[in-house]
Amino acid sequence: MGRAKEIIVKVIPSKIANEFVKQHHYSGKCVPNSSLHFGCFLDDKLHGVLSYGSPMDKRKVLQLVTNTGWNDMLELNRMAFDNYLPKYSESRCIAITIKLIKKNASHIKWILSFSDGTQCGDGTIYRASGFNLTSIKINQTLGVLNGKVVSDFTFQKGKHILNNNGKAAAPKEFKYLNGFQLRYIYLIDKTCKITVPILPFSKIDEMGAGMYKGKKVSLKERKNAAIAQGSAPGFQSGDGVRSDLAAQIKQRNNNDAES
């Protein structure tokens, strides 16, 4: 793990977290629903932020896991890191935040997160951190308007409706982006059950949903690149790391989250 072991993760104020997210997240935006922010520090400086909060529409996701009450889950809705942190820092920081949530908010049973396979990536870090892939959907929300990427949810807000003769509809100039959205679930409470099918990671390639750092690339292509660079055998399909290392990371994350 190298210097990743030296990272300190602790709760930070929303103002500091949101400023960091705006600067380092690919979207340049924070999520208003975020209410719990963790800062990731190395050498006494902030180099990463993980923000948790309620989903935009909690009613639609509660049924994804059995016996889920209104306040029994959180969404990891922003994760941003700069380039200073060493390899494996992201998965380690996720594991630590889950451990802290389990210790200090024992009523939280599971974590939801979405991967933006339209602009960013297909969820490499979530897979390395022990999350289950439960959905791959064609993008139905993100588009471009006046040169900016926006969600069509924007057009459901009161201000837009008032300016659009009472209609909650996207303007003609709004063009949807081609891509995917992937949904991941992590069970903190192992007695809970996911109610929807858990998809094999190979499904990402089957649907053509592979993406890494904003570029369309399949899991198979990443595997072949790793082989060509001499980092195989032992490649974990889809994650860009050797399977023996990935297995150790996943086991460590599970141990950290459960202790």
N, C-alpha and C positions, 0 to 999 in steps of 0.2 A: 504493500500500500504506500510505501514511501512517506512523503510529507502529508499525505491526505489524513494520516492519523493525528496530525497536529492541529487540524481545523477545529475551531471552537464554534459551536452553534448555540445561539441564545435568542430569546425573544427581543425584538426591537420595536420602536414606535412606528406607526403607520407612515408618518411623514418621511422618515428616513428610508423606509422600505420602498415607498412609492417613488421617491426620487431616484433611487437606484434602479428600480424596474424600468422607469421611463428612459433611463440612459442606456441600459444594457439588454433589455428584452427586445426581440426582433420587431415586435409590434409597436414599441414605443409607448405603450399604454398600460396602465394599471387597471385592476378590476375593482369597481366600487363595492362589490360584495365581500371583498377580502377583509377579514377582521382579526386574523392571527398571523403575525409576520415573524419569521425566523431569519436572523442574519448569520452569515457564515464568515468567520474571521480567521485570517492567517497573517502572522507577523503584525498583529495588532491593527489590522485594517480590514474593512468590509469588502468582501470579494464575491458575495453571493446572497441571494434572497429567495426564500420560499414563502409564498403567501397562501394561506388557507382561508376558506369562508364557506358560506352557503351557496349552492348552485343557483343559477338564474331562476330556474323554476323547479324548486325542490319536489313538488308534487309528482313530477314526471320520473324521478329517479329513486324515490324511497322504496318502490316495489322491486328494485334490482337485487336487493338482499333481504332475506327473511327477517322478520321480527325487528324491523327498523322503525323506531319512533322518530318524531319530528326533529329532535336534536341529537340523533344518534350517529350522524355521519358528517363528514366535511369534504369539500372539494379542494384539491390542490390546484388552484386556478392561476397561479403565476410562479414560474421558476426562472430565475435569471442569474447568470454567472459571468464574471469577466474572464479574461484569459490568463489570470495570474495563478489560479488554483491548479494543482497537479492532476494527473490522470486519476480517474475513479472518485474524484471529489463529489460529483453530483450524486452518485448512488449512496455514498457514505453519508452525505448530508440529509438525503431523504430518510435513510434509516434512523439517523439520530432524531430528526423531527418526529417521526412516528413513535420512537421510544419516549420522547418527552410528552407527546400527546397522550400516550397510553398511561404514563405515570401521573400526569396532572389533570387529565380529563378522561377518567376511566369509563365514562358513559359513551365515548366515541367508539363505535364498533367497526367502522370501515371508512376507507378513503376512496374518493372518486377523482379521476383526472382524465382530461382529453388531450390528445396529441393532434396538432395541426398539420395534417398531411397535405395541406394546400400551400402553405407558405414556409413551413419549418422542417418538421421531421415526423417519422412514424412511431416514435416512442421507444427508441433504443434504451434510454435511461430507465424507463418504467419496466421494461422487460428484464434488465439487469438487476432491478431492485425487487423482483418477486411479484410484480403486479400481474393480474390476469387480463388478457385481451378479451373483451366481451362484445365489441361492435366495430365494424368498419363500414362507414357510410359515405356515399358521394356527398361532397360539399353542397349544402343547400342554404347557406347563410352568408358566406363571405363574397364580396364583390368589389368592383372598382367604381368610384364616383368622383369625378373631377380630379383624377390622378391619385386618389387616396383609397386605401383598402378600408372598407367599413362593413359592418354587419347589417343585414337587413332588419335586425331588431331595432335599429335606429329609427326606422320608419314607422314603428309602432308606438313611439313616444308621443306624448300629448302635443308638444310644440310642432312636430312635423304634421300631425293629423290636423291641427288647426290651420296650418298653412297649405293643406292639401284638400281643402273642401270637405273635411271630416273623413277622409279615406286613409286607412293604414296600409298604403301601398308604396312600393319602391318606384321612383321616377323612371322614365324610359331610358335615361342616360345610365342607369345602374346596370352594370354587366357582371354576372356571376363568374367567379373564378373556377377553373377546373381543378379538382383535387379531392381530397378525402378528409374525413374526421374519424379518428380512432378513439375508442373509449376503453379505459383501463380501470380495474378495481383491485384494491388491496384490502384484504380482510385482517383487521387487527384482532377481532374476536373470532377465533377459529371455529367456534361452535355455530357461527352464522353460515348460511348457505347462499351462494349466488343463484338467482332464480332464472337467469338467461344462460344460453349456451356459452361455454368458454371456448374461444376459438384458438386453433393452433397458430403459431406465428407464421407458418407457411401460407396461411390464408392471405397475408399481406401481399405476397408476390402473385398469388392467384388472381387477386383483384387489381393488380397493378398499382397498389397504394404505397409502394416503397418510396421513401424520401429521406434524405440526410442533409442537414444544414441548408435547407431550401432548394436542393437539387433532386430531381427525380432519379432515383437509383434503387434497384431491387436489392433484396437481401442476398440473392445469389451473386450479384455483381460485387457486393461488398466482400462476400466469402472468397470469390476468385481473386480479388485484389489483395486480400490478406495472404492467400496462398502464394501469389506472385511475389509478395514482399517477404516471404519466409516466416510468417507468423502462424502458419498451419504446420502440422496437423492439429486437430483439436479445436477447430473453429466452431463457435456456437452460432448456428445459422441465424442471421439477422441482427446480431449485436456488434459485430466488428471486433470481438475479443475472443481469445481462446476459450474453449469450453471449460477447461480445467480451472482457469482463473475465474470465469464467469460463475462456475459452480461455487467456488470459494466465496465470491462476493455475495451471491444470493444467500448462502448459508449464514455468512456473517451478518447480513442485513436482517435475516429472520431472527437470529439469536439476539441481536441488539434490540429489535423491536419487541421481542417477547420477554426480555429480562427486566 
